[in-house]
Amino acid sequence: MHILALVLAAVFVFSCSGNQPPQVTQEPQSTADVDTEDERMHGDHEAEAVLAMSDSHAHLGPHFRWTTLRPANQADEAMAWDFLRKLRQTLAPYREYRFAEDEGYEPFLPNVRQTHYHFTHKMNGVKAAFSFDPKQPTSLLYRDTPGGYELEGAMFTAPKWASEEDLNKRIPLSVAQWHAHVNICLPQKKNLQHADWKKFGPKGLILTKAECDQANGRFYPQLFGWMVHVYPFAETPDKIWIH
């Protein structure tokens, strides 16, 4: 992982979003990519994607592809509630974030101010490319509080080549919508520090390969695999399955 590049990317993403740059007091820990393909080799853009994911409004932008929300039906609802029951049982001990760390979940950029912190389990991310287990989320989602990290939910992943039918078998698409980060233009690695993050990255204005090539960037039709966030302890279905 290119730790310095990760930190620089995080600083510039926050600057472009109108926030003050985060204070980094020590080297952050790195995390594994949630997909199994070549993007594992590009640690410099992980900070951009994770920080973009923590902003719910960003998910409405042109760099996100969503699965089609299907009509509700009783079979899907029953499947979803069974999934939630298993997930709630699984997550109960992880309310103590140190237990999560002991079990192999690593915080991503813990010293960078974020809305949601992803604690990612590398092996679970690899397994998710081939199978689905409600008891093995790729990441746990925490928010920072005066008393420490507070568990909010979990993130599940699937490979980028998965079809909507594949995703529907994991979590029904009438209940939840999976999303993917698409049409991402990143600057050349040597230009990270001075890149214009209003143009580049998951919040940038560049949307096509032609525009990216003109800006001398690196274009990714889809960055990482499919993802879905679930907040099983929320009070209402619309908050559990945030679209």
C-alpha positions as protocol buffer text, in pm:
chain_id: "A"
residue {
  index: 1
  type: MET
  ca { x: 0 y: 0 z: 0 }
}
residue {
  index: 2
  type: HIS
  ca { x: 117 y: 352 z: -69 }
}
residue {
  index: 3
  type: ILE
  ca { x: 45 y: 503 z: 273 }
}
residue {
  index: 4
  type: LEU
  ca { x: 155 y: 856 z: 186 }
}
residue {
  index: 5
  type: ALA
  ca { x: -63 y: 853 z: -125 }
}
residue {
  index: 6
  type: LEU
  ca { x: -359 y: 732 z: 80 }
}
residue {
  index: 7
  type: VAL
  ca { x: -325 y: 1020 z: 322 }
}
residue {
  index: 8
  type: LEU
  ca { x: -283 y: 1277 z: 46 }
}
residue {
  index: 9
  type: ALA
  ca { x: -588 y: 1144 z: -136 }
}
residue {
  index: 10
  type: ALA
  ca { x: -796 y: 1168 z: 180 }
}
residue {
  index: 11
  type: VAL
  ca { x: -686 y: 1526 z: 244 }
}
residue {
  index: 12
  type: PHE
  ca { x: -772 y: 1640 z: -107 }
}
residue {
  index: 13
  type: VAL
  ca { x: -1110 y: 1467 z: -112 }
}
residue {
  index: 14
  type: PHE
  ca { x: -1209 y: 1643 z: 209 }
}
residue {
  index: 15
  type: SER
  ca { x: -1086 y: 1974 z: 75 }
}
residue {
  index: 16
  type: CYS
  ca { x: -1296 y: 1942 z: -239 }
}
residue {
  index: 17
  type: SER
  ca { x: -1608 y: 1858 z: -40 }
}
residue {
  index: 18
  type: GLY
  ca { x: -1589 y: 2188 z: 146 }
}
residue {
  index: 19
  type: ASN
  ca { x: -1463 y: 2041 z: 473 }
}
residue {
  index: 20
  type: GLN
  ca { x: -1139 y: 2123 z: 649 }
}
residue {
  index: 21
  type: PRO
  ca { x: -858 y: 1875 z: 589 }
}
residue {
  index: 22
  type: PRO
  ca { x: -840 y: 1605 z: 857 }
}
residue {
  index: 23
  type: GLN
  ca { x: -568 y: 1599 z: 1118 }
}
residue {
  index: 24
  type: VAL
  ca { x: -353 y: 1289 z: 1081 }
}
residue {
  index: 25
  type: THR
  ca { x: -152 y: 1218 z: 1393 }
}
residue {
  index: 26
  type: GLN
  ca { x: 15 y: 895 z: 1286 }
}
residue {
  index: 27
  type: GLU
  ca { x: 41 y: 659 z: 993 }
}
residue {
  index: 28
  type: PRO
  ca { x: -300 y: 505 z: 924 }
}
residue {
  index: 29
  type: GLN
  ca { x: -352 y: 135 z: 890 }
}
residue {
  index: 30
  type: SER
  ca { x: -417 y: 1 z: 545 }
}
residue {
  index: 31
  type: THR
  ca { x: -701 y: -231 z: 438 }
}
residue {
  index: 32
  type: ALA
  ca { x: -766 y: -482 z: 163 }
}
residue {
  index: 33
  type: ASP
  ca { x: -966 y: -400 z: -145 }
}
residue {
  index: 34
  type: VAL
  ca { x: -1316 y: -546 z: -137 }
}
residue {
  index: 35
  type: ASP
  ca { x: -1270 y: -700 z: -481 }
}
residue {
  index: 36
  type: THR
  ca { x: -1024 y: -965 z: -594 }
}
residue {
  index: 37
  type: GLU
  ca { x: -902 y: -807 z: -915 }
}
residue {
  index: 38
  type: ASP
  ca { x: -620 y: -576 z: -1015 }
}
residue {
  index: 39
  type: GLU
  ca { x: -748 y: -276 z: -816 }
}
residue {
  index: 40
  type: ARG
  ca { x: -584 y: -427 z: -510 }
}
residue {
  index: 41
  type: MET
  ca { x: -265 y: -289 z: -653 }
}
residue {
  index: 42
  type: HIS
  ca { x: -396 y: 68 z: -652 }
}
residue {
  index: 43
  type: GLY
  ca { x: -403 y: 161 z: -283 }
}
residue {
  index: 44
  type: ASP
  ca { x: -382 y: 531 z: -365 }
}
residue {
  index: 45
  type: HIS
  ca { x: -752 y: 552 z: -457 }
}
residue {
  index: 46
  type: GLU
  ca { x: -897 y: 351 z: -166 }
}
residue {
  index: 47
  type: ALA
  ca { x: -925 y: 660 z: 52 }
}
residue {
  index: 48
  type: GLU
  ca { x: -1122 y: 846 z: -214 }
}
residue {
  index: 49
  type: ALA
  ca { x: -1376 y: 568 z: -259 }
}
residue {
  index: 50
  type: VAL
  ca { x: -1425 y: 493 z: 111 }
}
residue {
  index: 51
  type: LEU
  ca { x: -1464 y: 858 z: 201 }
}
residue {
  index: 52
  type: ALA
  ca { x: -1709 y: 906 z: -84 }
}
residue {
  index: 53
  type: MET
  ca { x: -1908 y: 608 z: 41 }
}
residue {
  index: 54
  type: SER
  ca { x: -1942 y: 773 z: 382 }
}
residue {
  index: 55
  type: ASP
  ca { x: -2134 y: 1062 z: 228 }
}
residue {
  index: 56
  type: SER
  ca { x: -2494 y: 959 z: 162 }
}
residue {
  index: 57
  type: HIS
  ca { x: -2555 y: 1253 z: -72 }
}
residue {
  index: 58
  type: ALA
  ca { x: -2262 y: 1149 z: -289 }
}
residue {
  index: 59
  type: HIS
  ca { x: -2448 y: 828 z: -372 }
}
residue {
  index: 60
  type: LEU
  ca { x: -2693 y: 1034 z: -577 }
}
residue {
  index: 61
  type: GLY
  ca { x: -2423 y: 1150 z: -816 }
}
residue {
  index: 62
  type: PRO
  ca { x: -2329 y: 1030 z: -1166 }
}
residue {
  index: 63
  type: HIS
  ca { x: -2044 y: 812 z: -1040 }
}
residue {
  index: 64
  type: PHE
  ca { x: -2282 y: 561 z: -882 }
}
residue {
  index: 65
  type: ARG
  ca { x: -2468 y: 277 z: -1049 }
}
residue {
  index: 66
  type: TRP
  ca { x: -2764 y: 130 z: -861 }
}
residue {
  index: 67
  type: THR
  ca { x: -2945 y: -197 z: -907 }
}
residue {
  index: 68
  type: THR
  ca { x: -3306 y: -170 z: -1017 }
}
residue {
  index: 69
  type: LEU
  ca { x: -3549 y: -167 z: -724 }
}
residue {
  index: 70
  type: ARG
  ca { x: -3788 y: -456 z: -785 }
}
residue {
  index: 71
  type: PRO
  ca { x: -4154 y: -479 z: -677 }
}
residue {
  index: 72
  type: ALA
  ca { x: -4208 y: -587 z: -317 }
}
residue {
  index: 73
  type: ASN
  ca { x: -4332 y: -939 z: -248 }
}
residue {
  index: 74
  type: GLN
  ca { x: -4383 y: -1160 z: 55 }
}
residue {
  index: 75
  type: ALA
  ca { x: -4114 y: -1414 z: -34 }
}
residue {
  index: 76
  type: ASP
  ca { x: -3847 y: -1144 z: -55 }
}
residue {
  index: 77
  type: GLU
  ca { x: -3964 y: -985 z: 269 }
}
residue {
  index: 78
  type: ALA
  ca { x: -3942 y: -1318 z: 450 }
}
residue {
  index: 79
  type: MET
  ca { x: -3593 y: -1376 z: 308 }
}
residue {
  index: 80
  type: ALA
  ca { x: -3485 y: -1025 z: 411 }
}
residue {
  index: 81
  type: TRP
  ca { x: -3611 y: -1062 z: 768 }
}
residue {
  index: 82
  type: ASP
  ca { x: -3435 y: -1396 z: 803 }
}
residue {
  index: 83
  type: PHE
  ca { x: -3118 y: -1227 z: 684 }
}
residue {
  index: 84
  type: LEU
  ca { x: -3165 y: -944 z: 935 }
}
residue {
  index: 85
  type: ARG
  ca { x: -3222 y: -1188 z: 1220 }
}
residue {
  index: 86
  type: LYS
  ca { x: -2894 y: -1366 z: 1143 }
}
residue {
  index: 87
  type: LEU
  ca { x: -2709 y: -1038 z: 1096 }
}
residue {
  index: 88
  type: ARG
  ca { x: -2829 y: -894 z: 1428 }
}
residue {
  index: 89
  type: GLN
  ca { x: -2712 y: -1205 z: 1609 }
}
residue {
  index: 90
  type: THR
  ca { x: -2379 y: -1193 z: 1429 }
}
residue {
  index: 91
  type: LEU
  ca { x: -2317 y: -826 z: 1499 }
}
residue {
  index: 92
  type: ALA
  ca { x: -2410 y: -830 z: 1869 }
}
residue {
  index: 93
  type: PRO
  ca { x: -2055 y: -897 z: 2001 }
}
residue {
  index: 94
  type: TYR
  ca { x: -1909 y: -643 z: 1759 }
}
residue {
  index: 95
  type: ARG
  ca { x: -2071 y: -356 z: 1946 }
}
residue {
  index: 96
  type: GLU
  ca { x: -1737 y: -362 z: 2125 }
}
residue {
  index: 97
  type: TYR
  ca { x: -1506 y: -247 z: 1848 }
}
residue {
  index: 98
  type: ARG
  ca { x: -1199 y: -398 z: 2011 }
}
residue {
  index: 99
  type: PHE
  ca { x: -1359 y: -739 z: 1972 }
}
residue {
  index: 100
  type: ALA
  ca { x: -1395 y: -664 z: 1601 }
}
residue {
  index: 101
  type: GLU
  ca { x: -1024 y: -584 z: 1581 }
}
residue {
  index: 102
  type: ASP
  ca { x: -941 y: -907 z: 1763 }
}
residue {
  index: 103
  type: GLU
  ca { x: -1150 y: -1094 z: 1505 }
}
residue {
  index: 104
  type: GLY
  ca { x: -955 y: -949 z: 1213 }
}
residue {
  index: 105
  type: TYR
  ca { x: -1152 y: -634 z: 1124 }
}
residue {
  index: 106
  type: GLU
  ca { x: -908 y: -352 z: 1054 }
}
residue {
  index: 107
  type: PRO
  ca { x: -1012 y: 17 z: 1070 }
}
residue {
  index: 108
  type: PHE
  ca { x: -949 y: 207 z: 748 }
}
residue {
  index: 109
  type: LEU
  ca { x: -782 y: 546 z: 800 }
}
residue {
  index: 110
  type: PRO
  ca { x: -878 y: 561 z: 1170 }
}
residue {
  index: 111
  type: ASN
  ca { x: -707 y: 898 z: 1218 }
}
residue {
  index: 112
  type: VAL
  ca { x: -892 y: 1068 z: 933 }
}
residue {
  index: 113
  type: ARG
  ca { x: -1221 y: 1233 z: 1025 }
}
residue {
  index: 114
  type: GLN
  ca { x: -1507 y: 1044 z: 858 }
}
residue {
  index: 115
  type: THR
  ca { x: -1883 y: 1015 z: 889 }
}
residue {
  index: 116
  type: HIS
  ca { x: -1864 y: 635 z: 893 }
}
residue {
  index: 117
  type: TYR
  ca { x: -1559 y: 423 z: 966 }
}
residue {
  index: 118
  type: HIS
  ca { x: -1514 y: 98 z: 776 }
}
residue {
  index: 119
  type: PHE
  ca { x: -1355 y: -187 z: 970 }
}
residue {
  index: 120
  type: THR
  ca { x: -1272 y: -434 z: 693 }
}
residue {
  index: 121
  type: HIS
  ca { x: -1202 y: -807 z: 717 }
}
residue {
  index: 122
  type: LYS
  ca { x: -966 y: -899 z: 434 }
}
residue {
  index: 123
  type: MET
  ca { x: -1055 y: -1267 z: 414 }
}
residue {
  index: 124
  type: ASN
  ca { x: -1428 y: -1199 z: 424 }
}
residue {
  index: 125
  type: GLY
  ca { x: -1382 y: -967 z: 128 }
}
residue {
  index: 126
  type: VAL
  ca { x: -1208 y: -1243 z: -66 }
}
residue {
  index: 127
  type: LYS
  ca { x: -1476 y: -1499 z: 22 }
}
residue {
  index: 128
  type: ALA
  ca { x: -1752 y: -1260 z: -85 }
}
residue {
  index: 129
  type: ALA
  ca { x: -1624 y: -1279 z: -442 }
}
residue {
  index: 130
  type: PHE
  ca { x: -1733 y: -1643 z: -454 }
}
residue {
  index: 131
  type: SER
  ca { x: -2010 y: -1690 z: -198 }
}
residue {
  index: 132
  type: PHE
  ca { x: -2243 y: -1504 z: 38 }
}
residue {
  index: 133
  type: ASP
  ca { x: -2262 y: -1548 z: 414 }
}
residue {
  index: 134
  type: PRO
  ca { x: -2477 y: -1311 z: 626 }
}
residue {
  index: 135
  type: LYS
  ca { x: -2249 y: -1396 z: 918 }
}
residue {
  index: 136
  type: GLN
  ca { x: -1938 y: -1269 z: 741 }
}
residue {
  index: 137
  type: PRO
  ca { x: -1979 y: -906 z: 627 }
}
residue {
  index: 138
  type: THR
  ca { x: -1686 y: -758 z: 440 }
}
residue {
  index: 139
  type: SER
  ca { x: -1687 y: -448 z: 660 }
}
residue {
  index: 140
  type: LEU
  ca { x: -1840 y: -329 z: 986 }
}
residue {
  index: 141
  type: LEU
  ca { x: -1962 y: 31 z: 997 }
}
residue {
  index: 142
  type: TYR
  ca { x: -1892 y: 243 z: 1302 }
}
residue {
  index: 143
  type: ARG
  ca { x: -1943 y: 607 z: 1393 }
}
residue {
  index: 144
  type: ASP
  ca { x: -1713 y: 790 z: 1628 }
}
residue {
  index: 145
  type: THR
  ca { x: -1857 y: 900 z: 1962 }
}
residue {
  index: 146
  type: PRO
  ca { x: -1704 y: 1049 z: 2280 }
}
residue {
  index: 147
  type: GLY
  ca { x: -1716 y: 700 z: 2429 }
}
residue {
  index: 148
  type: GLY
  ca { x: -1549 y: 531 z: 2133 }
}
residue {
  index: 149
  type: TYR
  ca { x: -1664 y: 367 z: 1811 }
}
residue {
  index: 150
  type: GLU
  ca { x: -2035 y: 283 z: 1803 }
}
residue {
  index: 151
  type: LEU
  ca { x: -2154 y: 3 z: 1574 }
}
residue {
  index: 152
  type: GLU
  ca { x: -2402 y: 113 z: 1307 }
}
residue {
  index: 153
  type: GLY
  ca { x: -2419 y: -166 z: 1056 }
}
residue {
  index: 154
  type: ALA
  ca { x: -2237 y: -374 z: 800 }
}
residue {
  index: 155
  type: MET
  ca { x: -2128 y: -361 z: 439 }
}
residue {
  index: 156
  type: PHE
  ca { x: -2152 y: -663 z: 210 }
}
residue {
  index: 157
  type: THR
  ca { x: -1973 y: -689 z: -120 }
}
residue {
  index: 158
  type: ALA
  ca { x: -1996 y: -888 z: -442 }
}
residue {
  index: 159
  type: PRO
  ca { x: -1764 y: -909 z: -745 }
}
residue {
  index: 160
  type: LYS
  ca { x: -1802 y: -649 z: -1017 }
}
residue {
  index: 161
  type: TRP
  ca { x: -1900 y: -916 z: -1269 }
}
residue {
  index: 162
  type: ALA
  ca { x: -2204 y: -1020 z: -1062 }
}
residue {
  index: 163
  type: SER
  ca { x: -2537 y: -980 z: -1241 }
}
residue {
  index: 164
  type: GLU
  ca { x: -2845 y: -830 z: -1079 }
}
residue {
  index: 165
  type: GLU
  ca { x: -2986 y: -1181 z: -1053 }
}
residue {
  index: 166
  type: ASP
  ca { x: -2672 y: -1287 z: -863 }
}
residue {
  index: 167
  type: LEU
  ca { x: -2712 y: -994 z: -626 }
}
residue {
  index: 168
  type: ASN
  ca { x: -3081 y: -1068 z: -582 }
}
residue {
  index: 169
  type: LYS
  ca { x: -2994 y: -1414 z: -449 }
}
residue {
  index: 170
  type: ARG
  ca { x: -2775 y: -1254 z: -181 }
}
residue {
  index: 171
  type: ILE
  ca { x: -3014 y: -980 z: -66 }
}
residue {
  index: 172
  type: PRO
  ca { x: -3345 y: -933 z: -252 }
}
residue {
  index: 173
  type: LEU
  ca { x: -3344 y: -635 z: -486 }
}
residue {
  index: 174
  type: SER
  ca { x: -3700 y: -553 z: -388 }
}
residue {
  index: 175
  type: VAL
  ca { x: -3567 y: -475 z: -40 }
}
residue {
  index: 176
  type: ALA
  ca { x: -3216 y: -339 z: -89 }
}
residue {
  index: 177
  type: GLN
  ca { x: -3029 y: -171 z: -373 }
}
residue {
  index: 178
  type: TRP
  ca { x: -2666 y: -255 z: -433 }
}
residue {
  index: 179
  type: HIS
  ca { x: -2440 y: 14 z: -575 }
}
residue {
  index: 180
  type: ALA
  ca { x: -2113 y: 37 z: -763 }
}
residue {
  index: 181
  type: HIS
  ca { x: -1863 y: 319 z: -815 }
}
residue {
  index: 182
  type: VAL
  ca { x: -1846 y: 383 z: -1190 }
}
residue {
  index: 183
  type: ASN
  ca { x: -1675 y: 606 z: -1446 }
}
residue {
  index: 184
  type: ILE
  ca { x: -1396 y: 714 z: -1214 }
}
residue {
  index: 185
  type: CYS
  ca { x: -1103 y: 915 z: -1346 }
}
residue {
  index: 186
  type: LEU
  ca { x: -796 y: 922 z: -1123 }
}
residue {
  index: 187
  type: PRO
  ca { x: -486 y: 1134 z: -1177 }
}
residue {
  index: 188
  type: GLN
  ca { x: -151 y: 976 z: -1247 }
}
residue {
  index: 189
  type: LYS
  ca { x: 10 y: 859 z: -923 }
}
residue {
  index: 190
  type: LYS
  ca { x: 290 y: 1112 z: -957 }
}
residue {
  index: 191
  type: ASN
  ca { x: 30 y: 1392 z: -974 }
}
residue {
  index: 192
  type: LEU
  ca { x: -179 y: 1292 z: -670 }
}
residue {
  index: 193
  type: GLN
  ca { x: -53 y: 1570 z: -446 }
}
residue {
  index: 194
  type: HIS
  ca { x: -142 y: 1849 z: -688 }
}
residue {
  index: 195
  type: ALA
  ca { x: -448 y: 1698 z: -857 }
}
residue {
  index: 196
  type: ASP
  ca { x: -767 y: 1897 z: -904 }
}
residue {
  index: 197
  type: TRP
  ca { x: -1014 y: 1683 z: -706 }
}
residue {
  index: 198
  type: LYS
  ca { x: -1307 y: 1880 z: -842 }
}
residue {
  index: 199
  type: LYS
  ca { x: -1233 y: 1706 z: -1172 }
}
residue {
  index: 200
  type: PHE
  ca { x: -1088 y: 1374 z: -1056 }
}
residue {
  index: 201
  type: GLY
  ca { x: -1214 y: 1104 z: -823 }
}
residue {
  index: 202
  type: PRO
  ca { x: -1558 y: 971 z: -718 }
}
residue {
  index: 203
  type: LYS
  ca { x: -1695 y: 1324 z: -681 }
}
residue {
  index: 204
  type: GLY
  ca { x: -1521 y: 1466 z: -986 }
}
residue {
  index: 205
  type: LEU
  ca { x: -1667 y: 1625 z: -1298 }
}
residue {
  index: 206
  type: ILE
  ca { x: -1493 y: 1388 z: -1540 }
}
residue {
  index: 207
  type: LEU
  ca { x: -1741 y: 1121 z: -1649 }
}
residue {
  index: 208
  type: THR
  ca { x: -1602 y: 965 z: -1968 }
}
residue {
  index: 209
  type: LYS
  ca { x: -1282 y: 794 z: -2079 }
}
residue {
  index: 210
  type: ALA
  ca { x: -1233 y: 1058 z: -2348 }
}
residue {
  index: 211
  type: GLU
  ca { x: -1243 y: 1335 z: -2089 }
}
residue {
  index: 212
  type: CYS
  ca { x: -1014 y: 1135 z: -1863 }
}
residue {
  index: 213
  type: ASP
  ca { x: -763 y: 1074 z: -2141 }
}
residue {
  index: 214
  type: GLN
  ca { x: -764 y: 1445 z: -2222 }
}
residue {
  index: 215
  type: ALA
  ca { x: -685 y: 1519 z: -1856 }
}
residue {
  index: 216
  type: ASN
  ca { x: -406 y: 1257 z: -1864 }
}
residue {
  index: 217
  type: GLY
  ca { x: -584 y: 1047 z: -1604 }
}
residue {
  index: 218
  type: ARG
  ca { x: -652 y: 678 z: -1539 }
}
residue {
  index: 219
  type: PHE
  ca { x: -1008 y: 574 z: -1621 }
}
residue {
  index: 220
  type: TYR
  ca { x: -1196 y: 297 z: -1437 }
}
residue {
  index: 221
  type: PRO
  ca { x: -1538 y: 197 z: -1580 }
}
residue {
  index: 222
  type: GLN
  ca { x: -1607 y: 41 z: -1239 }
}
residue {
  index: 223
  type: LEU
  ca { x: -1397 y: 76 z: -928 }
}
residue {
  index: 224
  type: PHE
  ca { x: -1427 y: -215 z: -682 }
}
residue {
  index: 225
  type: GLY
  ca { x: -1716 y: -460 z: -684 }
}
residue {
  index: 226
  type: TRP
  ca { x: -2080 y: -420 z: -583 }
}
residue {
  index: 227
  type: MET
  ca { x: -2162 y: -298 z: -231 }
}
residue {
  index: 228
  type: VAL
  ca { x: -2462 y: -268 z: -3 }
}
residue {
  index: 229
  type: HIS
  ca { x: -2486 y: -106 z: 341 }
}
residue {
  index: 230
  type: VAL
  ca { x: -2726 y: -249 z: 597 }
}
residue {
  index: 231
  type: TYR
  ca { x: -2817 y: -87 z: 930 }
}
residue {
  index: 232
  type: PRO
  ca { x: -2996 y: -375 z: 1110 }
}
residue {
  index: 233
  type: PHE
  ca { x: -3054 y: -192 z: 1439 }
}
residue {
  index: 234
  type: ALA
  ca { x: -3239 y: 101 z: 1282 }
}
residue {
  index: 235
  type: GLU
  ca { x: -3605 y: 148 z: 1371 }
}
residue {
  index: 236
  type: THR
  ca { x: -3769 y: 144 z: 1029 }
}
residue {
  index: 237
  type: PRO
  ca { x: -3713 y: -51 z: 705 }
}
residue {
  index: 238
  type: ASP
  ca { x: -3624 y: 264 z: 510 }
}
residue {
  index: 239
  type: LYS
  ca { x: -3341 y: 328 z: 757 }
}
residue {
  index: 240
  type: ILE
  ca { x: -3231 y: -35 z: 765 }
}
residue {
  index: 241
  type: TRP
  ca { x: -3211 y: -56 z: 387 }
}
residue {
  index: 242
  type: ILE
  ca { x: -3092 y: 294 z: 297 }
}
residue {
  index: 243
  type: HIS
  ca { x: -3118 y: 348 z: -79 }
}
